[in-house]
């Protein structure tokens, strides 16, 4: 018997907006990046202040990383096809999601 839980371990990011670089997310959020995107093997990242909260912006070279991060749960995380933005509180995560065409990750079960 199929249950309603079949999709919970996989996060579908295909329909969400993607960005080419962290600067584009900064522009979407209307926040000024504190430094140019730093690139390593797996991602590019930077930070800015959005709605008074520190926002950690990541673009991933492999979009499956997004699914893994979202599935892990986070207190306040917005995400899209190839990126995540972590902030401090869920309402600000909602604002990030609406500004970027993203979604909000389910909070980790307490």
C-alpha positions, 0 to 999 in steps of 0.5 A, spaced: 500 500 500 502 506 498 502 511 503 502 519 503 509 519 505 513 517 499 515 524 497 518 526 503 525 524 503 526 527 496 525 534 495 523 537 488 527 543 486 526 543 478 520 548 478 524 553 483 528 559 480 535 558 479 541 563 479 547 564 476 551 566 482 550 569 489 551 576 486 544 575 483 541 573 489 543 579 493 540 583 487 534 579 488 534 580 495 536 587 495 542 586 500 549 588 499 554 582 499 559 583 504 564 580 500 564 577 493 562 570 492 567 565 494 568 559 490 570 552 492 569 545 489 562 545 491 559 551 491 559 559 491 557 563 497 557 570 500 553 573 506 549 579 506 544 582 511 536 581 509 531 584 513 536 585 519 538 578 519 544 575 517 543 571 510 548 566 508 547 565 501 550 559 497 550 557 490 551 549 489 555 546 483 551 540 484 543 541 485 542 535 489 546 538 494 540 543 495 535 536 496 540 534 501 540 540 505 533 541 505 531 534 507 536 535 513 531 541 516 533 547 518 530 553 522 530 558 517 532 556 510 529 558 503 532 554 497 531 554 489 533 550 484 541 550 485 541 555 491 540 556 499 539 562 503 539 561 511 537 566 515 535 566 523 527 566 523 522 563 519 518 569 517 525 572 514 526 565 510 519 566 507 521 573 505 527 571 502 523 565 498 518 570 496 523 575 493 527 570 490 522 565 487 524 560 492 521 555 497 522 555 505 525 548 507 520 545 513 523 546 519 527 540 523 523 536 527 524 539 534 
